[in-house]
Amino acid sequence: MSALLLFLLAGLAEIGGGYLIWIWLREGKPFYFGITGAFLLASYGVVAAFQSFPAFGRVYAAYGGVFIVLSVLWGWGVDRKMPDMYDWAGAGICLVGVAVMLWGPRS
């Protein structure tokens, strides 16, 4: 359960930080949007480092799948862009890949 929570926190930090920088630069929001976004992006790396899985590459690869799902949800909830069947199917495939990478039997 803590692995899932850390993935969610890292994802929200990365997506939220990227979004704040996006709207700062593209929509002319005040500079503190960019500063806050940069802080969140840096905190993403810190949060992800608390994962208990031993291999950096595996954690970050698995996080990529979680990031995809969270990005689809962010687009739906924040940008009000309804995901279509292919978005949901792709997100589901990514989650299956995450499960295989993190919890697949290893010798």
N, C-alpha and C positions, 0 to 999 in steps of 0.2 A: 504493500500500500504506500509506503514512503517513496518508493521508486516512481509511482504514478504521480504523487503529489509534487515531487521534484521536477518531473517532466512538465507538468502543468505550469508550475511556477516559472521554470526556465522559458517555456513557450510564451507565456504571457509577458514576461520581461522582454523577450526578443521581438515579438510581434508588436507589443505596445510601444517599445522604443523605436522600432522602425517606422511605425505609423506616425508617431509624434514628429520624427524627423521628416517624413514624407509631407505631412501637412504644414510643417514649418517652411519647407523649401518650396513646395508646389502651391500652397494656398496662402502664403504670406502671413502665417501666424507669427506671434512674437518670438524672439530669440530663445526665451526660456523653454519653449516647446522643444527646440533642438537640443538644448542643454539637458533637459529632463530625459529626452529620448536617448541621448548618448549615455547618460548614467544607467538607464534601464538596459541598454544593449550590453554595457560592461557587466552589469549585475547578472545577466543571463549566463555568462561564462563562469561566474562564481557559483551560482546555484547549481549548474550542471556538474560542477566538480564535486559536489557532495553525494553523487550517486555511489552506491556501494559496489557496482559492477567493476571488475578489475581492469578491463581493457578500455582505454580512452576511445579508440577507433570504433569499437562496438557500441559504446554508449552514444557517441555522437552520430553514428549511422542510424541507430534506433531512434534517437531524438529527431532525426530528419523526418521519419515517418509520423511521429507525433506532431511535429511542426506543421506538416501538410494538413493533418486533420484540424488542428487549431486554426490554421490560416483559413480553411474553408468556413469554419464556424465564425471566425472574426469577420470575414467578408459578409456573411449572412447577418450577423448581429449588429455590426458597427456600420458597414457600408451599405447594408440593406440590399445585397445582391443574393438572390435566392439561388442556392446551389442546384444544379440539375442532376439527373440520374448518373451521369458520368462523373461528376464531382464526388458524389457519394460512393460510387463504386470504386473509384480510384483511392479515396480516403480509406475505405474498408480494406482494400488490397494492401495499402501501406501498413495498416494496423496488424494485419496477419504477418507481414514481413517483420515488423517490430517484435511480435511475440516469438516468431521463429528465431530471430537473432538473439534475443535476450534469454529465452527460457528453453531453447532447444537442447536436447541431451548432448552432452559433450563427454569425450573420453578423457 
